Amino acid sequence: MKNALRCLLVAAMLVAVGAPVYGAAAEGQYEVVQIWKCEMADGVTEEQVEAVAGDWLKAIKAMPGGAAVKLRVFFPTVASGPDTDFYFVMNTPTYSDWGKIWDAYSDDSAAAKSDDLNQGKVNCSDSELWEAHAIQ
């Protein structure tokens, strides 16, 4: 997950430049959602994955922009697509919050240390950034 997050820093810079222009009028009308496709190492349980997610969420919430972050783990019950064990799904209220988190993410941040502690249990190599629009 650590390497994937580093790759996202480039995306964060691109979003930080473009998002204020694009999202300014619609701020608050959507959530920013980052989704990681993940694999569990052999012998790792769903409960251990949830513990990994809980540790990481605690660290993210302590970072700038992280106070309102929501994190969920999605385990498939029926699937007919690519072989993915689970998804980490992080929601932030705004691109600004999302950008603050990734701007503060460094090798010595609490979130990076959480990643380091959990190496070997999960591998989250790919992620996507989405806007979630609520339909009322």
C-alpha positions as CSV (number, residue, x, y, z in Angstrom):
1,M,0.0,0.0,0.0
2,K,2.9,2.3,0.7
3,N,4.2,2.3,-2.9
4,A,0.7,2.9,-4.2
5,L,0.3,5.8,-1.9
6,R,3.6,7.4,-3.1
7,C,2.3,7.1,-6.7
8,L,-0.8,8.9,-5.7
9,L,1.2,11.9,-4.5
10,V,1.7,12.8,-8.2
11,A,-2.0,12.5,-8.7
12,A,-2.6,14.6,-5.6
13,M,-0.6,17.4,-7.0
14,L,-2.6,17.3,-10.2
15,V,-5.8,17.3,-8.3
16,A,-4.6,20.1,-6.1
17,V,-4.1,22.2,-9.1
18,G,-7.3,21.3,-10.9
19,A,-9.8,20.6,-8.1
20,P,-10.1,24.1,-6.8
21,V,-11.3,25.3,-10.2
22,Y,-13.5,22.3,-11.0
23,G,-14.9,21.7,-7.5
24,A,-15.4,25.2,-6.1
25,A,-19.0,25.6,-7.3
26,A,-20.0,22.1,-6.2
27,E,-18.1,21.9,-2.9
28,G,-20.1,19.9,-0.4
29,Q,-22.3,18.3,-3.1
30,Y,-20.1,15.2,-3.3
31,E,-17.6,13.1,-1.4
32,V,-14.1,12.3,-2.6
33,V,-13.6,8.5,-2.6
34,Q,-10.3,6.7,-3.0
35,I,-10.6,3.0,-3.6
36,W,-7.7,0.5,-3.3
37,K,-7.9,-3.0,-4.8
38,C,-6.2,-5.3,-2.3
39,E,-5.0,-8.8,-1.7
40,M,-4.6,-10.6,1.6
41,A,-1.5,-12.7,2.3
42,D,-2.0,-16.4,2.9
43,G,-3.4,-17.0,6.4
44,V,-4.5,-13.4,6.9
45,T,-8.1,-13.2,8.2
46,E,-10.8,-10.6,7.5
47,E,-10.5,-9.6,11.2
48,Q,-6.8,-8.9,10.7
49,V,-7.6,-6.8,7.6
50,E,-10.1,-4.8,9.6
51,A,-7.5,-4.3,12.3
52,V,-5.0,-3.0,9.7
53,A,-7.7,-0.6,8.4
54,G,-8.5,0.6,11.9
55,D,-4.8,1.3,12.7
56,W,-4.4,3.2,9.4
57,L,-7.7,5.2,9.9
58,K,-6.6,6.2,13.4
59,A,-3.3,7.6,11.9
60,I,-5.1,9.3,9.0
61,K,-7.6,11.0,11.3
62,A,-4.7,12.6,13.2
63,M,-3.3,14.1,10.0
64,P,-4.3,17.5,8.6
65,G,-7.5,17.1,6.6
66,G,-8.2,13.7,8.2
67,A,-10.7,14.5,10.9
68,A,-13.8,13.7,8.8
69,V,-12.3,10.7,7.0
70,K,-14.4,7.5,6.8
71,L,-12.9,4.2,5.9
72,R,-14.6,1.0,5.0
73,V,-13.4,-2.4,3.9
74,F,-15.5,-4.2,1.3
75,F,-15.3,-8.0,1.1
76,P,-16.9,-9.6,-1.9
77,T,-19.6,-12.2,-1.2
78,V,-20.5,-12.8,-4.9
79,A,-18.1,-11.6,-7.6
80,S,-17.7,-12.3,-11.3
81,G,-14.8,-9.9,-12.1
82,P,-11.1,-9.6,-11.4
83,D,-9.7,-11.6,-8.5
84,T,-9.6,-9.0,-5.7
85,D,-9.8,-10.1,-2.0
86,F,-11.1,-6.8,-0.7
87,Y,-11.3,-3.1,-1.2
88,F,-10.2,-0.3,1.1
89,V,-12.5,2.6,0.6
90,M,-11.6,6.1,2.0
91,N,-14.1,9.0,1.9
92,T,-13.2,12.6,2.5
93,P,-15.7,15.5,2.3
94,T,-13.7,17.6,-0.1
95,Y,-10.7,17.5,-2.4
96,S,-9.1,20.0,-0.1
97,D,-9.2,17.5,2.8
98,W,-8.0,14.7,0.6
99,G,-5.1,16.9,-0.6
100,K,-4.1,18.0,2.9
101,I,-3.8,14.3,3.9
102,W,-1.6,13.4,1.0
103,D,0.5,16.6,1.4
104,A,1.2,15.6,5.0
105,Y,1.9,12.0,4.1
106,S,5.6,11.2,4.5
107,D,7.9,8.4,5.5
108,D,7.8,9.5,9.1
109,S,4.0,10.2,9.3
110,A,1.8,8.1,11.5
111,A,0.0,6.7,8.5
112,A,3.3,5.6,6.8
113,K,4.4,3.9,10.0
114,S,1.0,2.1,10.1
115,D,1.7,0.9,6.6
116,D,5.2,-0.3,7.6
117,L,3.7,-2.3,10.5
118,N,1.2,-4.0,8.2
119,Q,3.5,-5.0,5.4
120,G,3.2,-8.6,4.5
121,K,-0.5,-8.8,5.6
122,V,-2.1,-6.9,2.8
123,N,-1.1,-5.7,-0.7
124,C,-3.0,-2.8,-2.1
125,S,-1.2,-2.0,-5.3
126,D,-3.9,-0.1,-7.3
127,S,-6.2,2.7,-6.4
128,E,-8.7,5.0,-8.1
129,L,-10.0,8.4,-7.1
130,W,-13.8,9.0,-7.5
131,E,-16.4,11.7,-6.8
132,A,-19.5,10.2,-5.1
133,H,-22.6,12.3,-5.8
134,A,-25.5,11.7,-3.5
135,I,-28.9,11.4,-5.2
136,Q,-31.7,12.8,-3.1
